[in-house]
Amino acid sequence: MATETIKVTVDTVAFAVEQGALEVLLVKRKFEPFKSLWALPGGSLDENDQTLDQAAARELLEETNVGDVYLEQLYTFGDKGRDPRGRTVTASYLALLRQEGLELKAGSKARGVAWWKVNELPELAFDHATIISYARQRVKYKLEYSPAAFMLLPEKFTLRDLQSVYEAVLGKAVDNRNFRKKFLNTGVLQELNETSQEGSYRPARLYTFSLEEFEKLPDKPVFMF
C-alpha cells in the first residue's frame, strides 16, 4: 500500500478595522491551483523554517510586505480535498493590525495584495472562506475577555473608535450608553487632555489603553454586548 505524502503549509488571517468595517488581508494567486483567485497569505514550510510561527511570519512578509507583527496560532485545517494537489494540512494564524503605516507589496507568488471587507469577500481559493469565518469567531470571543480590540486601534482613540471596533467584529450595533459605561467603569481607559474632531460632531475626548491597569484587575472584565 502506497504511503500518501502529506504537505504542511501555513496561512495567516490578518484583520484590521477601517472606517467601521472589518477587513482581511488577501493576495491574488499567480499560479494554479486557483490561479487569479484571492487567498490568504501563506505557503509551504521552508527547510530553513525552525518553527511554524517562523514560517507564517516569513510567508506573510514575502507575500504582502507586512512584517514584525504578533501572530497567534489559530487552528489546524486538514480535511481531505481542501487542496486539489493532494493531502495538505495547514496551520492557520491570526494577526490583528492597523492599516495606517503599512506599505502593501505583492510578492513573487502573487499578482496583487489588498484589504477586503469581510462581508464583501470575493470567491476564495481552497477553504480560506472557512478559515476566515473561524478566525472571526475567535476574535469575537477574544473581545470578551482580552485587550484584543486595542490591537486594532491607534494609540490614541475615542470611545466611538473603540465601539466601532466591537461593532465591526461582532457584526451588529451595540448600545452606546451601556458600552461606554462598561469600559469606563473598569479603569483600563486613561483619559487624555486631548480631543479629536469627528466629522461635524463636537470634539470627542481621546483615551489610551492601560495594559498595566488591565493586568491589575483581580477578575478580568467580560465585555459581552
C-alpha positions as CSV (number, residue, x, y, z in Angstrom):
1,M,0.0,0.0,0.0
2,A,1.5,3.3,-1.1
3,T,2.1,5.9,1.6
4,E,0.4,9.2,1.0
5,T,2.6,12.3,1.2
6,I,1.1,14.9,3.4
7,K,2.1,18.5,2.8
8,V,2.3,21.1,5.6
9,T,1.5,24.7,5.0
10,V,0.8,27.9,6.9
11,D,-1.9,30.6,6.3
12,T,-2.5,33.9,8.1
13,V,-5.8,35.7,8.7
14,A,-4.8,39.3,9.2
15,F,-7.7,41.5,10.3
16,A,-8.0,45.3,10.5
17,V,-10.9,47.7,11.1
18,E,-11.2,50.5,8.6
19,Q,-14.0,53.1,8.6
20,G,-16.1,50.9,10.8
21,A,-15.7,47.7,8.7
22,L,-13.8,44.5,9.5
23,E,-11.3,43.8,6.7
24,V,-9.0,40.9,5.9
25,L,-5.7,40.9,4.0
26,L,-5.7,38.8,0.8
27,V,-3.4,38.0,-2.0
28,K,-4.3,37.3,-5.6
29,R,-2.8,34.0,-6.7
30,K,-0.4,34.0,-9.6
31,F,-0.3,30.3,-10.2
32,E,-2.5,27.2,-10.3
33,P,-4.4,25.8,-8.5
34,F,-6.9,28.6,-8.2
35,K,-5.0,31.0,-10.4
36,S,-6.3,34.6,-10.2
37,L,-8.4,33.8,-7.2
38,W,-7.9,35.6,-3.9
39,A,-6.5,33.7,-0.9
40,L,-4.9,34.2,2.5
41,P,-1.2,34.9,2.5
42,G,0.7,31.7,3.2
43,G,2.5,28.8,1.7
44,S,4.7,25.7,2.3
45,L,7.2,25.3,5.1
46,D,10.8,26.0,4.0
47,E,13.7,23.8,5.1
48,N,15.1,26.9,6.9
49,D,12.0,27.5,9.0
50,Q,12.7,26.4,12.5
51,T,9.1,26.7,13.6
52,L,5.6,27.0,12.2
53,D,5.5,30.5,13.7
54,Q,8.6,31.4,11.8
55,A,7.1,30.0,8.6
56,A,3.9,32.0,9.0
57,A,5.8,35.3,9.6
58,R,8.1,34.7,6.6
59,E,5.2,33.9,4.2
60,L,3.3,37.0,5.4
61,L,6.3,39.2,4.8
62,E,7.1,37.7,1.4
63,E,3.6,37.9,0.1
64,T,2.4,41.2,1.5
65,N,5.4,43.1,2.8
66,V,3.8,43.1,6.3
67,G,6.3,42.1,9.0
68,D,7.1,42.5,12.6
69,V,3.6,41.7,13.8
70,Y,2.2,39.5,16.6
71,L,0.9,36.1,15.2
72,E,-1.2,33.8,17.2
73,Q,-1.7,30.2,16.1
74,L,-5.4,29.7,15.3
75,Y,-6.3,26.2,14.3
76,T,-5.2,23.3,12.1
77,F,-7.2,22.5,9.0
78,G,-6.6,19.2,7.2
79,D,-9.7,17.8,5.6
80,K,-9.2,15.7,2.5
81,G,-10.0,17.6,-0.7
82,R,-9.0,21.1,0.6
83,D,-6.1,21.2,-1.9
84,P,-6.5,19.6,-5.4
85,R,-2.8,18.8,-5.5
86,G,-3.0,16.3,-2.6
87,R,-3.4,16.0,1.1
88,T,-2.4,19.2,2.8
89,V,-2.6,20.3,6.4
90,T,-2.4,24.0,7.2
91,A,-1.6,25.7,10.5
92,S,-3.6,28.9,10.4
93,Y,-2.6,32.1,12.2
94,L,-4.3,35.2,13.4
95,A,-2.9,38.8,13.3
96,L,-4.7,41.9,14.4
97,L,-3.4,45.0,12.6
98,R,-3.8,48.7,12.0
99,Q,-3.7,49.6,8.3
100,E,-2.1,53.0,8.9
101,G,1.7,52.9,8.1
102,L,1.6,49.6,6.3
103,E,3.0,49.5,2.7
104,L,1.5,46.5,1.0
105,K,3.5,44.9,-1.8
106,A,2.7,41.7,-3.6
107,G,5.5,39.1,-3.6
108,S,6.7,36.9,-6.5
109,K,3.9,34.3,-6.0
110,A,1.1,36.8,-6.0
111,R,-0.5,39.1,-8.7
112,G,-1.8,41.5,-6.1
113,V,-2.4,42.2,-2.4
114,A,-5.3,44.1,-0.9
115,W,-7.7,44.6,2.0
116,W,-11.2,43.2,1.5
117,K,-14.2,43.8,3.7
118,V,-15.1,40.5,5.4
119,N,-18.8,41.0,4.5
120,E,-17.9,41.5,0.8
121,L,-15.4,38.8,0.1
122,P,-14.7,37.6,-3.5
123,E,-14.6,33.9,-4.4
124,L,-11.7,32.5,-2.4
125,A,-9.2,29.7,-3.0
126,F,-9.0,26.4,-1.1
127,D,-11.1,26.5,2.2
128,H,-10.0,30.0,3.0
129,A,-13.5,31.3,3.5
130,T,-14.0,28.7,6.2
131,I,-10.7,29.7,7.9
132,I,-11.7,33.4,7.8
133,S,-15.0,32.6,9.4
134,Y,-13.3,30.6,12.1
135,A,-10.9,33.4,12.8
136,R,-13.7,36.0,13.1
137,Q,-15.4,33.8,15.7
138,R,-12.1,33.6,17.6
139,V,-11.8,37.3,17.6
140,K,-15.4,37.8,18.8
141,Y,-14.5,35.6,21.8
142,K,-11.3,37.4,22.4
143,L,-13.0,40.7,22.6
144,E,-15.0,39.5,25.6
145,Y,-12.1,38.8,27.9
146,S,-8.8,40.2,26.4
147,P,-7.4,43.5,25.2
148,A,-7.6,42.3,21.6
149,A,-9.7,45.3,20.5
150,F,-6.9,47.7,21.3
151,M,-4.6,45.9,18.8
152,L,-7.0,47.2,16.1
153,L,-6.8,50.8,17.3
154,P,-4.2,53.6,17.2
155,E,-2.5,54.5,20.5
156,K,-5.0,57.4,21.0
157,F,-8.6,56.8,20.3
158,T,-12.1,58.0,21.0
159,L,-14.9,55.9,22.7
160,R,-16.6,55.9,19.3
161,D,-13.5,54.4,17.7
162,L,-13.5,51.6,20.3
163,Q,-17.2,51.0,19.9
164,S,-16.7,50.8,16.1
165,V,-14.2,48.0,16.5
166,Y,-16.6,45.9,18.6
167,E,-19.4,46.6,16.2
168,A,-17.3,45.7,13.1
169,V,-16.1,42.4,14.6
170,L,-19.5,41.4,16.2
171,G,-21.4,42.4,13.0
172,K,-24.0,44.3,15.0
173,A,-24.7,47.6,16.7
174,V,-24.2,47.8,20.5
175,D,-26.0,50.0,23.0
176,N,-24.0,53.2,23.1
177,R,-24.6,54.1,26.8
178,N,-24.1,50.6,28.1
179,F,-20.9,50.1,26.1
180,R,-19.3,53.3,27.4
181,K,-20.3,52.7,31.0
182,K,-18.9,49.2,31.0
183,F,-15.5,50.3,29.7
184,L,-15.2,53.5,31.8
185,N,-16.0,51.6,35.0
186,T,-13.1,49.2,34.5
187,G,-10.4,51.8,34.8
188,V,-8.4,50.5,31.8
189,L,-9.0,53.6,29.8
190,Q,-6.8,56.6,30.5
191,E,-8.5,59.9,29.6
192,L,-6.2,62.4,27.9
193,N,-6.4,66.1,27.8
194,E,-6.8,65.9,24.1
195,T,-9.8,65.8,21.7
196,S,-10.5,64.6,18.2
197,Q,-12.8,66.2,15.7
198,E,-15.2,63.5,14.4
199,G,-16.9,64.9,11.3
200,S,-19.5,67.6,12.1
201,Y,-19.9,66.4,15.7
202,R,-18.4,68.2,18.7
203,P,-14.8,67.3,19.6
204,A,-14.5,63.9,21.3
205,R,-12.3,63.0,24.2
206,L,-9.2,60.9,23.4
207,Y,-8.2,57.9,25.5
208,T,-5.3,55.4,25.7
209,F,-5.5,51.8,26.9
210,S,-3.6,50.9,30.0
211,L,-2.4,47.3,29.9
212,E,-0.9,47.8,33.4
213,E,-4.3,48.6,34.8
214,F,-5.9,45.8,32.9
215,E,-3.4,43.3,34.4
216,K,-4.1,44.6,37.9
217,L,-7.8,43.7,37.8
218,P,-8.4,40.7,40.1
219,D,-11.2,39.5,37.9
220,K,-10.8,40.2,34.2
221,P,-13.9,42.1,32.9
222,V,-16.1,40.3,30.4
223,F,-17.1,42.7,27.7
224,M,-20.3,41.0,26.4
225,F,-22.6,43.0,24.2
